[in-house]
Amino acid sequence: MAYNTYSDLQERYQKDRKTIWRWWAKDFILEPPKRVGSVLLGWTDEQLERFENGGGK
């Protein structure tokens, strides 16, 4: 499975890293990135599609 990184999201949405972090960590409008233990993998295409369609979590 491929994961979208912060860099991918920055390019896709034309927003900086702080904004993307805020969307999931403070505003809760973007699902948190997938993790394995403490390693951040990134966001799946399905997560981003739900975000773009206003589905959130």
C-alpha positions as CSV (number, residue, x, y, z in Angstrom):
1,M,0.0,0.0,0.0
2,A,1.3,3.4,-0.9
3,Y,1.1,6.3,1.6
4,N,0.9,10.0,0.9
5,T,3.6,12.0,2.8
6,Y,3.5,15.6,4.1
7,S,5.3,16.6,0.9
8,D,2.6,14.9,-1.2
9,L,-0.2,16.7,0.7
10,Q,1.7,20.0,0.4
11,E,1.8,19.7,-3.4
12,R,-1.8,18.4,-3.6
13,Y,-3.4,21.1,-1.5
14,Q,-0.9,23.9,-1.9
15,K,-0.7,24.3,1.9
16,D,2.3,24.3,4.2
17,R,3.2,21.5,6.7
18,K,1.8,23.4,9.7
19,T,-1.6,23.7,8.0
20,I,-1.8,20.0,7.2
21,W,-0.7,19.1,10.7
22,R,-3.4,21.4,12.2
23,W,-6.1,19.9,10.0
24,W,-5.6,16.5,11.7
25,A,-4.1,17.3,15.1
26,K,-6.3,20.3,16.1
27,D,-9.2,20.8,13.7
28,F,-9.9,17.1,13.2
29,I,-11.0,17.6,9.6
30,L,-8.4,15.2,8.3
31,E,-7.9,11.7,9.6
32,P,-4.6,11.2,11.4
33,P,-1.8,9.6,9.3
34,K,-1.4,5.9,9.5
35,R,1.4,4.7,11.9
36,V,3.2,1.6,12.8
37,G,4.3,2.1,16.4
38,S,5.9,5.5,16.5
39,V,6.7,5.6,12.8
40,L,4.4,7.8,10.7
41,L,3.6,6.2,7.4
42,G,1.4,8.8,5.9
43,W,-2.2,9.1,4.5
44,T,-3.9,6.6,2.3
45,D,-5.7,7.6,-0.9
46,E,-9.0,6.6,0.7
47,Q,-8.4,8.9,3.7
48,L,-7.7,11.8,1.3
49,E,-10.8,11.1,-0.8
50,R,-13.0,11.2,2.4
51,F,-11.3,14.5,3.4
52,E,-11.9,15.9,-0.1
53,N,-15.6,14.8,0.0
54,G,-16.1,16.4,3.4
55,G,-16.3,13.0,5.2
56,G,-13.7,13.6,7.8
57,K,-13.2,10.7,10.2
